[in-house]
């Protein structure tokens, strides 16, 4: 999977305080992986994910998926 950041990715990531950037990065990676599994393409709305992190999205449980 391509790890290069687009301009929109960088803008969304830079809208976050430094302490939330690792959470965002993990969320983006998980979302990209799931999108690729289901749709064949890793389409991501980075600003939506950034807003979700800002309002408190965090991993809260261990994965029950066979993907990882």
DOPABA-441502 format. One record per residue: residue in one letter; chain; x, y, z of N, C-alpha, C in turn. Coordinates in Angstrom, 3 decimals. Layout:
N
<site><resn>a</resn><chain>A</chain><n_xx>X</n_xx><n_yy>Y</n_yy><n_zz>Z</n_zz><ca_xx>X</ca_xx><ca_yy>Y</ca_yy><ca_zz>Z</ca_zz><c_xx>X</c_xx><c_yy>Y</c_yy><c_zz>Z</c_zz></site>
...
***
This chain:
68
<site><resn>x</resn><chain>A</chain><n_xx>0.847</n_xx><n_yy>-1.192</n_yy><n_zz>0.000</n_zz><ca_xx>0.000</ca_xx><ca_yy>0.000</ca_yy><ca_zz>0.000</ca_zz><c_xx>0.883</c_xx><c_yy>1.242</c_yy><c_zz>0.000</c_zz></site>
<site><resn>x</resn><chain>A</chain><n_xx>0.465</n_xx><n_yy>2.243</n_yy><n_zz>-0.757</n_zz><ca_xx>1.237</ca_xx><ca_yy>3.485</ca_yy><ca_zz>-0.903</ca_zz><c_xx>1.122</c_xx><c_yy>4.320</c_yy><c_zz>0.370</c_zz></site>
<site><resn>x</resn><chain>A</chain><n_xx>2.268</n_xx><n_yy>4.664</n_yy><n_zz>0.958</n_zz><ca_xx>2.273</ca_xx><ca_yy>5.433</ca_yy><ca_zz>2.205</ca_zz><c_xx>2.530</c_xx><c_yy>6.919</c_yy><c_zz>1.980</c_zz></site>
<site><resn>x</resn><chain>A</chain><n_xx>2.638</n_xx><n_yy>7.361</n_yy><n_zz>0.730</n_zz><ca_xx>2.848</ca_xx><ca_yy>8.781</ca_yy><ca_zz>0.474</ca_zz><c_xx>1.580</c_xx><c_yy>9.552</c_yy><c_zz>0.815</c_zz></site>
<site><resn>x</resn><chain>A</chain><n_xx>1.772</n_xx><n_yy>10.722</n_yy><n_zz>1.387</n_zz><ca_xx>0.638</ca_xx><ca_yy>11.562</ca_yy><ca_zz>1.771</ca_zz><c_xx>0.305</c_xx><c_yy>12.540</c_yy><c_zz>0.656</c_zz></site>
<site><resn>x</resn><chain>A</chain><n_xx>-0.985</n_xx><n_yy>12.658</n_yy><n_zz>0.360</n_zz><ca_xx>-1.445</ca_xx><ca_yy>13.644</ca_yy><ca_zz>-0.599</ca_zz><c_xx>-1.538</c_xx><c_yy>15.000</c_yy><c_zz>0.097</c_zz></site>
<site><resn>x</resn><chain>A</chain><n_xx>-1.790</n_xx><n_yy>16.029</n_yy><n_zz>-0.690</n_zz><ca_xx>-1.966</ca_xx><ca_yy>17.366</ca_yy><ca_zz>-0.117</ca_zz><c_xx>-3.158</c_xx><c_yy>17.390</c_yy><c_zz>0.846</c_zz></site>
<site><resn>x</resn><chain>A</chain><n_xx>-4.250</n_xx><n_yy>16.743</n_yy><n_zz>0.464</n_zz><ca_xx>-5.436</ca_xx><ca_yy>16.706</ca_yy><ca_zz>1.344</ca_zz><c_xx>-5.154</c_xx><c_yy>15.936</c_yy><c_zz>2.632</c_zz></site>
<site><resn>x</resn><chain>A</chain><n_xx>-4.373</n_xx><n_yy>14.872</n_yy><n_zz>2.510</n_zz><ca_xx>-3.979</ca_xx><ca_yy>14.091</ca_yy><ca_zz>3.683</ca_zz><c_xx>-3.179</c_xx><c_yy>14.976</c_yy><c_zz>4.637</c_zz></site>
<site><resn>x</resn><chain>A</chain><n_xx>-2.199</n_xx><n_yy>15.678</n_yy><n_zz>4.096</n_zz><ca_xx>-1.368</ca_xx><ca_yy>16.559</ca_yy><ca_zz>4.921</ca_zz><c_xx>-2.184</c_xx><c_yy>17.681</c_yy><c_zz>5.568</c_zz></site>
<site><resn>x</resn><chain>A</chain><n_xx>-3.103</n_xx><n_yy>18.274</n_yy><n_zz>4.803</n_zz><ca_xx>-3.939</ca_xx><ca_yy>19.347</ca_yy><ca_zz>5.360</ca_zz><c_xx>-4.773</c_xx><c_yy>18.832</c_yy><c_zz>6.526</c_zz></site>
<site><resn>x</resn><chain>A</chain><n_xx>-5.391</n_xx><n_yy>17.672</n_yy><n_zz>6.361</n_zz><ca_xx>-6.206</ca_xx><ca_yy>17.104</ca_yy><ca_zz>7.430</ca_zz><c_xx>-5.338</c_xx><c_yy>16.758</c_yy><c_zz>8.636</c_zz></site>
<site><resn>x</resn><chain>A</chain><n_xx>-4.196</n_xx><n_yy>16.137</n_yy><n_zz>8.385</n_zz><ca_xx>-3.289</ca_xx><ca_yy>15.753</ca_yy><ca_zz>9.484</ca_zz><c_xx>-2.791</c_xx><c_yy>16.984</c_yy><c_zz>10.234</c_zz></site>
<site><resn>x</resn><chain>A</chain><n_xx>-2.475</n_xx><n_yy>18.037</n_yy><n_zz>9.487</n_zz><ca_xx>-1.968</ca_xx><ca_yy>19.258</ca_yy><ca_zz>10.112</ca_zz><c_xx>-3.044</c_xx><c_yy>20.051</c_yy><c_zz>10.843</c_zz></site>
<site><resn>x</resn><chain>A</chain><n_xx>-4.303</n_xx><n_yy>19.685</n_yy><n_zz>10.675</n_zz><ca_xx>-5.380</ca_xx><ca_yy>20.342</ca_yy><ca_zz>11.421</ca_zz><c_xx>-5.470</c_xx><c_yy>19.820</c_yy><c_zz>12.854</c_zz></site>
<site><resn>x</resn><chain>A</chain><n_xx>-4.709</n_xx><n_yy>18.774</n_yy><n_zz>13.133</n_zz><ca_xx>-4.726</ca_xx><ca_yy>18.139</ca_yy><ca_zz>14.458</ca_zz><c_xx>-3.555</c_xx><c_yy>18.597</c_yy><c_zz>15.314</c_zz></site>
<site><resn>x</resn><chain>A</chain><n_xx>-3.748</n_xx><n_yy>18.621</n_yy><n_zz>16.639</n_zz><ca_xx>-2.600</ca_xx><ca_yy>18.855</ca_yy><ca_zz>17.506</ca_zz><c_xx>-1.650</c_xx><c_yy>17.646</c_yy><c_zz>17.433</c_zz></site>
<site><resn>x</resn><chain>A</chain><n_xx>-0.390</n_xx><n_yy>17.871</n_yy><n_zz>17.726</n_zz><ca_xx>0.616</ca_xx><ca_yy>16.817</ca_yy><ca_zz>17.600</ca_zz><c_xx>0.257</c_xx><c_yy>15.538</c_yy><c_zz>18.339</c_zz></site>
<site><resn>x</resn><chain>A</chain><n_xx>-0.377</n_xx><n_yy>15.646</n_yy><n_zz>19.497</n_zz><ca_xx>-0.683</ca_xx><ca_yy>14.439</ca_yy><ca_zz>20.282</ca_zz><c_xx>-1.755</c_xx><c_yy>13.563</c_yy><c_zz>19.626</c_zz></site>
<site><resn>x</resn><chain>A</chain><n_xx>-2.528</n_xx><n_yy>14.119</n_yy><n_zz>18.682</n_zz><ca_xx>-3.555</ca_xx><ca_yy>13.324</ca_yy><ca_zz>18.005</ca_zz><c_xx>-3.082</c_xx><c_yy>12.762</c_yy><c_zz>16.662</c_zz></site>
<site><resn>x</resn><chain>A</chain><n_xx>-1.957</n_xx><n_yy>13.209</n_yy><n_zz>16.170</n_zz><ca_xx>-1.475</ca_xx><ca_yy>12.763</ca_yy><ca_zz>14.863</ca_zz><c_xx>-1.208</c_xx><c_yy>11.252</c_yy><c_zz>14.797</c_zz></site>
<site><resn>x</resn><chain>A</chain><n_xx>-0.618</n_xx><n_yy>10.632</n_yy><n_zz>15.829</n_zz><ca_xx>-0.430</ca_xx><ca_yy>9.180</ca_yy><ca_zz>15.753</ca_zz><c_xx>-1.762</c_xx><c_yy>8.416</c_yy><c_zz>15.717</c_zz></site>
<site><resn>x</resn><chain>A</chain><n_xx>-2.767</n_xx><n_yy>8.916</n_yy><n_zz>16.395</n_zz><ca_xx>-4.093</ca_xx><ca_yy>8.290</ca_yy><ca_zz>16.380</ca_zz><c_xx>-4.678</c_xx><c_yy>8.394</c_yy><c_zz>14.977</c_zz></site>
<site><resn>x</resn><chain>A</chain><n_xx>-4.575</n_xx><n_yy>9.588</n_yy><n_zz>14.391</n_zz><ca_xx>-5.042</ca_xx><ca_yy>9.811</ca_yy><ca_zz>13.027</ca_zz><c_xx>-4.315</c_xx><c_yy>8.887</c_yy><c_zz>12.053</c_zz></site>
<site><resn>x</resn><chain>A</chain><n_xx>-2.999</n_xx><n_yy>8.789</n_yy><n_zz>12.170</n_zz><ca_xx>-2.209</ca_xx><ca_yy>7.950</ca_yy><ca_zz>11.262</ca_zz><c_xx>-2.666</c_xx><c_yy>6.490</c_yy><c_zz>11.328</c_zz></site>
<site><resn>x</resn><chain>A</chain><n_xx>-2.910</n_xx><n_yy>6.003</n_yy><n_zz>12.530</n_zz><ca_xx>-3.369</ca_xx><ca_yy>4.622</ca_yy><ca_zz>12.704</ca_zz><c_xx>-4.762</c_xx><c_yy>4.443</c_yy><c_zz>12.105</c_zz></site>
<site><resn>x</resn><chain>A</chain><n_xx>-5.644</n_xx><n_yy>5.408</n_yy><n_zz>12.348</n_zz><ca_xx>-7.001</ca_xx><ca_yy>5.366</ca_yy><ca_zz>11.817</ca_zz><c_xx>-6.973</c_xx><c_yy>5.359</c_yy><c_zz>10.289</c_zz></site>
<site><resn>x</resn><chain>A</chain><n_xx>-6.154</n_xx><n_yy>6.210</n_yy><n_zz>9.688</n_zz><ca_xx>-6.038</ca_xx><ca_yy>6.268</ca_yy><ca_zz>8.230</ca_zz><c_xx>-5.556</c_xx><c_yy>4.923</c_yy><c_zz>7.685</c_zz></site>
<site><resn>x</resn><chain>A</chain><n_xx>-4.535</n_xx><n_yy>4.355</n_yy><n_zz>8.303</n_zz><ca_xx>-3.996</ca_xx><ca_yy>3.077</ca_yy><ca_zz>7.825</ca_zz><c_xx>-5.048</c_xx><c_yy>1.977</c_yy><c_zz>7.904</c_zz></site>
<site><resn>x</resn><chain>A</chain><n_xx>-5.775</n_xx><n_yy>1.915</n_yy><n_zz>9.005</n_zz><ca_xx>-6.822</ca_xx><ca_yy>0.903</ca_yy><ca_zz>9.157</ca_zz><c_xx>-7.945</c_xx><c_yy>1.120</c_yy><c_zz>8.149</c_zz></site>
<site><resn>x</resn><chain>A</chain><n_xx>-8.341</n_xx><n_yy>2.379</n_yy><n_zz>7.967</n_zz><ca_xx>-9.416</ca_xx><ca_yy>2.698</ca_yy><ca_zz>7.036</ca_zz><c_xx>-9.010</c_xx><c_yy>2.371</c_yy><c_zz>5.596</c_zz></site>
<site><resn>x</resn><chain>A</chain><n_xx>-7.787</n_xx><n_yy>2.744</n_yy><n_zz>5.218</n_zz><ca_xx>-7.301</ca_xx><ca_yy>2.449</ca_yy><ca_zz>3.870</ca_zz><c_xx>-7.305</c_xx><c_yy>0.950</c_yy><c_zz>3.610</c_zz></site>
<site><resn>x</resn><chain>A</chain><n_xx>-6.853</n_xx><n_yy>0.186</n_yy><n_zz>4.587</n_zz><ca_xx>-6.802</ca_xx><ca_yy>-1.263</ca_yy><ca_zz>4.445</ca_zz><c_xx>-8.205</c_xx><c_yy>-1.824</c_yy><c_zz>4.248</c_zz></site>
<site><resn>x</resn><chain>A</chain><n_xx>-9.147</n_xx><n_yy>-1.404</n_yy><n_zz>5.081</n_zz><ca_xx>-10.519</ca_xx><ca_yy>-1.895</ca_yy><ca_zz>4.978</ca_zz><c_xx>-11.148</c_xx><c_yy>-1.491</c_yy><c_zz>3.644</c_zz></site>
<site><resn>x</resn><chain>A</chain><n_xx>-10.924</n_xx><n_yy>-0.251</n_yy><n_zz>3.212</n_zz><ca_xx>-11.481</ca_xx><ca_yy>0.214</ca_yy><ca_zz>1.941</ca_zz><c_xx>-10.918</c_xx><c_yy>-0.599</c_yy><c_zz>0.774</c_zz></site>
<site><resn>x</resn><chain>A</chain><n_xx>-9.648</n_xx><n_yy>-0.917</n_yy><n_zz>0.844</n_zz><ca_xx>-9.052</ca_xx><ca_yy>-1.710</ca_yy><ca_zz>-0.219</ca_zz><c_xx>-9.603</c_xx><c_yy>-3.136</c_yy><c_zz>-0.218</c_zz></site>
<site><resn>x</resn><chain>A</chain><n_xx>-9.825</n_xx><n_yy>-3.699</n_yy><n_zz>0.943</n_zz><ca_xx>-10.382</ca_xx><ca_yy>-5.049</ca_yy><ca_zz>1.029</ca_zz><c_xx>-11.798</c_xx><c_yy>-5.107</c_yy><c_zz>0.451</c_zz></site>
<site><resn>x</resn><chain>A</chain><n_xx>-12.598</n_xx><n_yy>-4.117</n_yy><n_zz>0.755</n_zz><ca_xx>-13.995</ca_xx><ca_yy>-4.111</ca_yy><ca_zz>0.319</ca_zz><c_xx>-14.207</c_xx><c_yy>-3.534</c_yy><c_zz>-1.071</c_zz></site>
<site><resn>x</resn><chain>A</chain><n_xx>-13.431</n_xx><n_yy>-2.534</n_yy><n_zz>-1.447</n_zz><ca_xx>-13.688</ca_xx><ca_yy>-1.813</ca_yy><ca_zz>-2.683</ca_zz><c_xx>-12.561</c_xx><c_yy>-1.902</c_yy><c_zz>-3.708</c_zz></site>
<site><resn>x</resn><chain>A</chain><n_xx>-11.437</n_xx><n_yy>-2.472</n_yy><n_zz>-3.323</n_zz><ca_xx>-10.317</ca_xx><ca_yy>-2.588</ca_yy><ca_zz>-4.243</ca_zz><c_xx>-9.482</c_xx><c_yy>-1.325</c_yy><c_zz>-4.376</c_zz></site>
<site><resn>x</resn><chain>A</chain><n_xx>-9.928</n_xx><n_yy>-0.241</n_yy><n_zz>-3.766</n_zz><ca_xx>-9.206</ca_xx><ca_yy>1.039</ca_yy><ca_zz>-3.806</ca_zz><c_xx>-9.251</c_xx><c_yy>1.656</c_yy><c_zz>-2.414</c_zz></site>
<site><resn>x</resn><chain>A</chain><n_xx>-8.142</n_xx><n_yy>2.247</n_yy><n_zz>-1.991</n_zz><ca_xx>-8.110</ca_xx><ca_yy>2.830</ca_yy><ca_zz>-0.640</ca_zz><c_xx>-8.589</c_xx><c_yy>4.276</c_yy><c_zz>-0.598</c_zz></site>
<site><resn>x</resn><chain>A</chain><n_xx>-9.832</n_xx><n_yy>4.536</n_yy><n_zz>-1.036</n_zz><ca_xx>-10.370</ca_xx><ca_yy>5.901</ca_yy><ca_zz>-0.977</ca_zz><c_xx>-10.604</c_xx><c_yy>6.312</c_yy><c_zz>0.470</c_zz></site>
<site><resn>x</resn><chain>A</chain><n_xx>-10.120</n_xx><n_yy>7.504</n_yy><n_zz>0.818</n_zz><ca_xx>-10.229</ca_xx><ca_yy>8.000</ca_yy><ca_zz>2.187</ca_zz><c_xx>-10.598</c_xx><c_yy>9.474</c_yy><c_zz>2.160</c_zz></site>
<site><resn>x</resn><chain>A</chain><n_xx>-11.556</n_xx><n_yy>9.865</n_yy><n_zz>3.003</n_zz><ca_xx>-11.821</ca_xx><ca_yy>11.290</ca_yy><ca_zz>3.225</ca_zz><c_xx>-11.045</c_xx><c_yy>11.664</c_yy><c_zz>4.484</c_zz></site>
<site><resn>x</resn><chain>A</chain><n_xx>-9.851</n_xx><n_yy>12.198</n_yy><n_zz>4.276</n_zz><ca_xx>-8.955</ca_xx><ca_yy>12.484</ca_yy><ca_zz>5.392</ca_zz><c_xx>-9.544</c_xx><c_yy>13.491</c_yy><c_zz>6.370</c_zz></site>
<site><resn>x</resn><chain>A</chain><n_xx>-10.234</n_xx><n_yy>14.486</n_yy><n_zz>5.862</n_zz><ca_xx>-10.780</ca_xx><ca_yy>15.507</ca_yy><ca_zz>6.753</ca_zz><c_xx>-11.870</c_xx><c_yy>14.918</c_yy><c_zz>7.642</c_zz></site>
<site><resn>x</resn><chain>A</chain><n_xx>-12.652</n_xx><n_yy>13.967</n_yy><n_zz>7.117</n_zz><ca_xx>-13.674</ca_xx><ca_yy>13.315</ca_yy><ca_zz>7.944</ca_zz><c_xx>-12.999</c_xx><c_yy>12.516</c_yy><c_zz>9.057</c_zz></site>
<site><resn>x</resn><chain>A</chain><n_xx>-11.951</n_xx><n_yy>11.777</n_yy><n_zz>8.720</n_zz><ca_xx>-11.246</ca_xx><ca_yy>11.009</ca_yy><ca_zz>9.749</ca_zz><c_xx>-10.621</c_xx><c_yy>11.942</c_yy><c_zz>10.783</c_zz></site>
<site><resn>x</resn><chain>A</chain><n_xx>-10.057</n_xx><n_yy>13.060</n_yy><n_zz>10.335</n_zz><ca_xx>-9.467</ca_xx><ca_yy>14.024</ca_yy><ca_zz>11.271</ca_zz><c_xx>-10.538</c_xx><c_yy>14.571</c_yy><c_zz>12.211</c_zz></site>
<site><resn>x</resn><chain>A</chain><n_xx>-11.707</n_xx><n_yy>14.904</n_yy><n_zz>11.675</n_zz><ca_xx>-12.790</ca_xx><ca_yy>15.411</ca_yy><ca_zz>12.524</ca_zz><c_xx>-13.240</c_xx><c_yy>14.356</c_yy><c_zz>13.527</c_zz></site>
<site><resn>x</resn><chain>A</chain><n_xx>-13.279</n_xx><n_yy>13.099</n_yy><n_zz>13.108</n_zz><ca_xx>-13.664</ca_xx><ca_yy>12.026</ca_yy><ca_zz>14.034</ca_zz><c_xx>-12.658</c_xx><c_yy>11.893</c_yy><c_zz>15.177</c_zz></site>
<site><resn>x</resn><chain>A</chain><n_xx>-11.363</n_xx><n_yy>12.022</n_yy><n_zz>14.862</n_zz><ca_xx>-10.338</ca_xx><ca_yy>11.968</ca_yy><ca_zz>15.905</ca_zz><c_xx>-10.504</c_xx><c_yy>13.159</c_yy><c_zz>16.851</c_zz></site>
<site><resn>x</resn><chain>A</chain><n_xx>-10.790</n_xx><n_yy>14.341</n_yy><n_zz>16.293</n_zz><ca_xx>-10.970</ca_xx><ca_yy>15.535</ca_yy><ca_zz>17.129</ca_zz><c_xx>-12.128</c_xx><c_yy>15.389</c_yy><c_zz>18.112</c_zz></site>
<site><resn>x</resn><chain>A</chain><n_xx>-13.196</n_xx><n_yy>14.698</n_yy><n_zz>17.692</n_zz><ca_xx>-14.358</ca_xx><ca_yy>14.559</ca_yy><ca_zz>18.581</ca_zz><c_xx>-14.263</c_xx><c_yy>13.332</c_yy><c_zz>19.484</c_zz></site>
<site><resn>x</resn><chain>A</chain><n_xx>-13.122</n_xx><n_yy>12.635</n_yy><n_zz>19.430</n_zz><ca_xx>-12.890</ca_xx><ca_yy>11.593</ca_yy><ca_zz>20.415</ca_zz><c_xx>-12.751</c_xx><c_yy>10.173</c_yy><c_zz>19.914</c_zz></site>
<site><resn>x</resn><chain>A</chain><n_xx>-12.733</n_xx><n_yy>9.956</n_yy><n_zz>18.603</n_zz><ca_xx>-12.579</ca_xx><ca_yy>8.587</ca_yy><ca_zz>18.124</ca_zz><c_xx>-11.249</c_xx><c_yy>8.019</c_yy><c_zz>18.584</c_zz></site>
<site><resn>x</resn><chain>A</chain><n_xx>-11.305</n_xx><n_yy>6.821</n_yy><n_zz>19.154</n_zz><ca_xx>-10.114</ca_xx><ca_yy>6.077</ca_yy><ca_zz>19.573</ca_zz><c_xx>-10.418</c_xx><c_yy>4.587</c_yy><c_zz>19.451</c_zz></site>
<site><resn>x</resn><chain>A</chain><n_xx>-9.382</n_xx><n_yy>3.771</n_yy><n_zz>19.271</n_zz><ca_xx>-9.578</ca_xx><ca_yy>2.324</ca_yy><ca_zz>19.375</ca_zz><c_xx>-10.032</c_xx><c_yy>2.034</c_yy><c_zz>20.793</c_zz></site>
<site><resn>x</resn><chain>A</chain><n_xx>-11.083</n_xx><n_yy>1.278</n_yy><n_zz>20.937</n_zz><ca_xx>-11.566</ca_xx><ca_yy>0.996</ca_yy><ca_zz>22.286</ca_zz><c_xx>-11.599</c_xx><c_yy>-0.493</c_yy><c_zz>22.599</c_zz></site>
<site><resn>x</resn><chain>A</chain><n_xx>-11.301</n_xx><n_yy>-1.309</n_yy><n_zz>21.614</n_zz><ca_xx>-11.330</ca_xx><ca_yy>-2.751</ca_yy><ca_zz>21.835</ca_zz><c_xx>-10.329</c_xx><c_yy>-3.420</c_yy><c_zz>20.900</c_zz></site>
<site><resn>x</resn><chain>A</chain><n_xx>-9.981</n_xx><n_yy>-4.633</n_yy><n_zz>21.237</n_zz><ca_xx>-9.096</ca_xx><ca_yy>-5.403</ca_yy><ca_zz>20.376</ca_zz><c_xx>-9.849</c_xx><c_yy>-5.776</c_yy><c_zz>19.101</c_zz></site>
<site><resn>x</resn><chain>A</chain><n_xx>-9.104</n_xx><n_yy>-5.922</n_yy><n_zz>18.022</n_zz><ca_xx>-9.711</ca_xx><ca_yy>-6.287</ca_yy><ca_zz>16.751</ca_zz><c_xx>-10.291</c_xx><c_yy>-7.692</c_yy><c_zz>16.810</c_zz></site>
<site><resn>x</resn><chain>A</chain><n_xx>-11.436</n_xx><n_yy>-7.861</n_yy><n_zz>16.187</n_zz><ca_xx>-12.010</ca_xx><ca_yy>-9.207</ca_yy><ca_zz>16.057</ca_zz><c_xx>-11.957</c_xx><c_yy>-9.647</c_yy><c_zz>14.596</c_zz></site>
<site><resn>x</resn><chain>A</chain><n_xx>-11.236</n_xx><n_yy>-8.904</n_yy><n_zz>13.788</n_zz><ca_xx>-11.136</ca_xx><ca_yy>-9.163</ca_yy><ca_zz>12.360</ca_zz><c_xx>-10.021</c_xx><c_yy>-10.156</c_yy><c_zz>12.078</c_zz></site>
<site><resn>x</resn><chain>A</chain><n_xx>-10.184</n_xx><n_yy>-10.883</n_yy><n_zz>10.997</n_zz><ca_xx>-9.144</ca_xx><ca_yy>-11.810</ca_yy><ca_zz>10.525</ca_zz><c_xx>-8.113</c_xx><c_yy>-11.108</c_yy><c_zz>9.655</c_zz></site>
<site><resn>x</resn><chain>A</chain><n_xx>-8.318</n_xx><n_yy>-9.829</n_yy><n_zz>9.366</n_zz><ca_xx>-7.433</ca_xx><ca_yy>-9.108</ca_yy><ca_zz>8.462</ca_zz><c_xx>-6.024</c_xx><c_yy>-8.977</c_yy><c_zz>9.000</c_zz></site>
<site><resn>x</resn><chain>A</chain><n_xx>-5.878</n_xx><n_yy>-8.783</n_yy><n_zz>10.313</n_zz><ca_xx>-4.551</ca_xx><ca_yy>-8.493</ca_yy><ca_zz>10.858</ca_zz><c_xx>-4.014</c_xx><c_yy>-9.677</c_yy><c_zz>11.603</c_zz></site>
***
